[in-house]
Amino acid sequence: MTIDRILRRKEVEHITGLSRSTIHRHIRSGDFPIPIKLTARLVGWRQSELQRWLEARHDA
């Protein structure tokens, strides 16, 4: 069994090289994984979904 890490925004920014506003623009356009709500004010992304997104961009 593999455990899927939840990545916070700063880590997602570091991994993708995208700024917060660019990530949100891609989310709105449907071109970025939708974050999951962790608490009322915190969100995170599943590492597996982010990895698939990165691989798809690399293959394009």
VOMIRO-697478 format. One line per field, with one value per atom (N, C-alpha, C, CB): residue number from 1; residue in one letter; chain; x, y, z. Coordinates in nm, 3 decimals. Each point is the difference from the previous one (the first is absolute). Glycine has a CB too. Layout:
<pts>
nr = (NUM	...);
rest = (A	...);
kette = (A	...);
u = (X	...);
v = (Y	...);
w = (Z	...);
</pts>
This chain:
<pts>
nr = (1	1	1	1	2	2	2	2	3	3	3	3	4	4	4	4	5	5	5	5	6	6	6	6	7	7	7	7	8	8	8	8	9	9	9	9	10	10	10	10	11	11	11	11	12	12	12	12	13	13	13	13	14	14	14	14	15	15	15	15	16	16	16	16	17	17	17	17	18	18	18	18	19	19	19	19	20	20	20	20	21	21	21	21	22	22	22	22	23	23	23	23	24	24	24	24	25	25	25	25	26	26	26	26	27	27	27	27	28	28	28	28	29	29	29	29	30	30	30	30	31	31	31	31	32	32	32	32	33	33	33	33	34	34	34	34	35	35	35	35	36	36	36	36	37	37	37	37	38	38	38	38	39	39	39	39	40	40	40	40	41	41	41	41	42	42	42	42	43	43	43	43	44	44	44	44	45	45	45	45	46	46	46	46	47	47	47	47	48	48	48	48	49	49	49	49	50	50	50	50	51	51	51	51	52	52	52	52	53	53	53	53	54	54	54	54	55	55	55	55	56	56	56	56	57	57	57	57	58	58	58	58	59	59	59	59	60	60	60	60);
rest = (M	M	M	M	T	T	T	T	I	I	I	I	D	D	D	D	R	R	R	R	I	I	I	I	L	L	L	L	R	R	R	R	R	R	R	R	K	K	K	K	E	E	E	E	V	V	V	V	E	E	E	E	H	H	H	H	I	I	I	I	T	T	T	T	G	G	G	G	L	L	L	L	S	S	S	S	R	R	R	R	S	S	S	S	T	T	T	T	I	I	I	I	H	H	H	H	R	R	R	R	H	H	H	H	I	I	I	I	R	R	R	R	S	S	S	S	G	G	G	G	D	D	D	D	F	F	F	F	P	P	P	P	I	I	I	I	P	P	P	P	I	I	I	I	K	K	K	K	L	L	L	L	T	T	T	T	A	A	A	A	R	R	R	R	L	L	L	L	V	V	V	V	G	G	G	G	W	W	W	W	R	R	R	R	Q	Q	Q	Q	S	S	S	S	E	E	E	E	L	L	L	L	Q	Q	Q	Q	R	R	R	R	W	W	W	W	L	L	L	L	E	E	E	E	A	A	A	A	R	R	R	R	H	H	H	H	D	D	D	D	A	A	A	A);
kette = (A	A	A	A	A	A	A	A	A	A	A	A	A	A	A	A	A	A	A	A	A	A	A	A	A	A	A	A	A	A	A	A	A	A	A	A	A	A	A	A	A	A	A	A	A	A	A	A	A	A	A	A	A	A	A	A	A	A	A	A	A	A	A	A	A	A	A	A	A	A	A	A	A	A	A	A	A	A	A	A	A	A	A	A	A	A	A	A	A	A	A	A	A	A	A	A	A	A	A	A	A	A	A	A	A	A	A	A	A	A	A	A	A	A	A	A	A	A	A	A	A	A	A	A	A	A	A	A	A	A	A	A	A	A	A	A	A	A	A	A	A	A	A	A	A	A	A	A	A	A	A	A	A	A	A	A	A	A	A	A	A	A	A	A	A	A	A	A	A	A	A	A	A	A	A	A	A	A	A	A	A	A	A	A	A	A	A	A	A	A	A	A	A	A	A	A	A	A	A	A	A	A	A	A	A	A	A	A	A	A	A	A	A	A	A	A	A	A	A	A	A	A	A	A	A	A	A	A	A	A	A	A	A	A	A	A	A	A	A	A);
u = (0.085	-0.085	0.089	-0.185	0.151	0.074	-0.080	0.111	-0.045	-0.065	0.023	0.031	-0.139	0.005	0.018	-0.147	0.261	0.025	-0.089	0.236	-0.267	-0.071	0.104	-0.221	0.229	0.097	-0.067	0.135	-0.072	-0.052	0.044	0.004	-0.063	0.020	0.147	-0.223	0.297	0.141	0.080	-0.016	-0.012	0.070	-0.042	0.015	-0.143	-0.050	0.065	-0.221	0.231	0.067	0.145	-0.152	0.220	0.141	0.015	0.045	-0.129	0.010	-0.034	-0.058	-0.046	-0.045	0.073	-0.221	0.274	0.061	-0.102	0.189	-0.314	-0.109	-0.030	-0.097	0.052	-0.040	-0.141	0.149	-0.186	-0.135	-0.108	0.091	-0.074	-0.103	-0.007	0.035	0.078	0.001	-0.066	0.210	-0.184	-0.065	-0.151	0.201	-0.248	-0.144	-0.060	0.031	0.042	-0.048	-0.017	0.115	-0.018	-0.009	-0.116	0.248	-0.272	-0.113	-0.131	0.131	-0.146	-0.122	-0.023	0.028	0.080	-0.014	-0.015	0.135	-0.125	-0.015	0.127	-0.236	0.349	0.128	0.095	-0.029	-0.023	0.085	-0.083	0.139	-0.078	-0.078	-0.069	0.160	-0.282	-0.078	0.049	-0.202	0.230	0.047	-0.112	0.167	-0.126	-0.098	0.003	0.026	-0.141	-0.012	0.043	-0.188	0.287	0.049	-0.068	0.219	-0.233	-0.073	-0.074	0.172	-0.230	-0.074	0.090	-0.154	0.284	0.090	0.117	-0.064	0.076	0.115	-0.042	0.119	-0.042	-0.022	0.132	-0.188	0.178	0.117	-0.029	0.076	0.027	-0.013	0.055	0.019	-0.085	0.052	0.125	-0.232	0.337	0.127	-0.017	0.122	-0.203	-0.020	-0.064	-0.021	-0.076	-0.066	0.097	-0.220	0.300	0.097	0.105	-0.037	0.079	0.097	-0.056	0.096	-0.223	-0.062	-0.007	-0.136	0.103	-0.007	0.137	-0.190	0.294	0.136	0.042	0.059	-0.090	0.036	-0.074	0.043	-0.170	-0.078	0.058	-0.205	0.250	0.059	0.135	-0.118	0.190	0.131	-0.016	0.093	-0.199	-0.023	-0.055	-0.039	-0.021	-0.064	0.100	-0.192);
v = (-0.119	0.119	0.124	-0.124	0.220	0.125	0.112	-0.078	0.156	0.115	0.122	-0.099	0.168	0.119	0.122	-0.110	0.175	0.120	0.115	-0.074	0.159	0.125	0.111	-0.085	0.158	0.108	0.133	-0.136	0.220	0.134	0.094	-0.041	0.158	0.095	0.035	0.090	-0.060	0.038	-0.111	0.146	-0.270	-0.113	-0.016	-0.113	0.133	-0.008	0.110	-0.097	0.217	0.109	-0.037	0.169	-0.226	-0.037	-0.109	0.062	-0.164	-0.112	0.043	-0.156	0.237	0.038	0.121	-0.094	0.177	0.125	0.107	-0.132	0.109	0.095	0.083	-0.158	0.280	0.086	-0.037	0.186	-0.134	-0.024	0.045	0.028	0.091	0.051	-0.083	0.230	-0.278	-0.082	-0.135	0.113	-0.170	-0.127	0.020	-0.071	0.179	0.024	0.029	0.087	-0.022	0.023	-0.133	0.226	-0.317	-0.132	-0.082	0.005	0.008	-0.070	0.049	-0.026	0.159	0.057	-0.044	0.196	-0.213	-0.041	-0.152	0.200	-0.273	-0.145	-0.072	0.036	0.035	-0.057	-0.029	0.123	-0.148	-0.029	-0.080	0.212	-0.306	-0.077	0.089	-0.189	0.153	0.077	-0.038	0.011	0.088	-0.031	-0.060	0.187	-0.260	-0.052	0.087	-0.237	0.256	0.085	-0.079	0.133	-0.081	-0.066	0.054	-0.038	0.170	0.067	0.116	-0.067	0.152	0.115	0.092	-0.013	0.019	0.093	-0.066	0.164	-0.297	-0.068	-0.097	0.022	-0.022	-0.096	-0.071	0.140	-0.250	-0.073	-0.076	-0.020	-0.030	-0.077	-0.140	0.210	-0.309	-0.136	-0.007	-0.097	0.040	-0.010	-0.076	0.009	-0.114	-0.080	0.082	-0.204	0.288	0.083	0.104	-0.035	0.094	0.098	-0.066	0.134	-0.254	-0.073	-0.029	-0.103	0.059	-0.024	0.129	-0.188	0.299	0.128	0.039	0.071	-0.088	0.033	-0.089	0.073	-0.202	-0.092	0.034	-0.178	0.216	0.039	0.125	-0.102	0.197	0.122	-0.030	0.137	-0.230	-0.037	-0.073	-0.016	-0.066	-0.076	0.087	-0.201	0.314	0.086	0.075	0.024);
w = (0.000	0.000	0.000	0.123	-0.206	-0.010	0.066	-0.214	0.294	0.064	-0.087	0.232	-0.265	-0.084	0.090	-0.177	0.166	0.081	-0.043	0.033	0.060	-0.028	0.003	0.100	-0.210	-0.012	0.023	-0.162	0.241	0.026	-0.112	0.250	-0.254	-0.109	-0.023	0.052	0.053	-0.018	-0.068	0.203	-0.164	-0.062	-0.146	0.224	-0.252	-0.138	-0.084	0.080	-0.026	-0.071	-0.030	0.113	-0.016	-0.018	-0.106	0.239	-0.233	-0.093	-0.143	0.186	-0.202	-0.134	-0.055	0.056	0.033	-0.045	-0.032	-0.088	0.128	-0.027	0.124	-0.171	0.148	0.111	0.045	-0.086	0.201	0.054	-0.098	0.232	-0.289	-0.092	-0.128	0.094	-0.142	-0.121	0.027	-0.077	0.194	0.037	0.002	0.135	-0.073	0.007	-0.136	0.230	-0.318	-0.136	-0.073	-0.004	0.020	-0.062	0.059	-0.042	0.171	0.064	-0.061	0.215	-0.227	-0.056	-0.144	0.151	-0.227	-0.140	-0.014	-0.067	0.179	-0.004	-0.041	-0.052	0.055	-0.045	0.116	-0.214	0.332	0.115	0.098	-0.031	0.103	0.097	0.102	-0.031	0.062	0.098	0.139	-0.154	0.238	0.136	0.084	-0.015	0.118	0.094	0.125	-0.091	0.149	0.118	0.123	-0.105	0.177	0.120	0.125	-0.113	0.119	0.108	-0.064	0.181	-0.100	-0.054	-0.082	0.197	-0.162	-0.069	-0.071	0.169	-0.159	-0.058	-0.110	0.218	-0.327	-0.107	-0.029	-0.098	0.028	-0.042	-0.127	0.237	-0.298	-0.124	0.022	-0.138	0.079	0.005	-0.086	0.039	0.016	-0.072	-0.131	0.219	-0.219	-0.121	-0.112	0.143	-0.109	-0.100	-0.056	0.114	-0.028	-0.045	-0.089	0.210	-0.174	-0.081	-0.140	0.209	-0.217	-0.131	-0.082	0.100	-0.034	-0.070	-0.056	0.151	-0.069	-0.046	-0.116	0.232	-0.224	-0.109	-0.128	0.169	-0.158	-0.118	-0.065	0.102	-0.023	-0.056	-0.065	0.176	-0.117	-0.055	-0.134	0.234	-0.247	-0.122	-0.112	0.139	-0.105	-0.101	-0.083	0.147);
</pts>
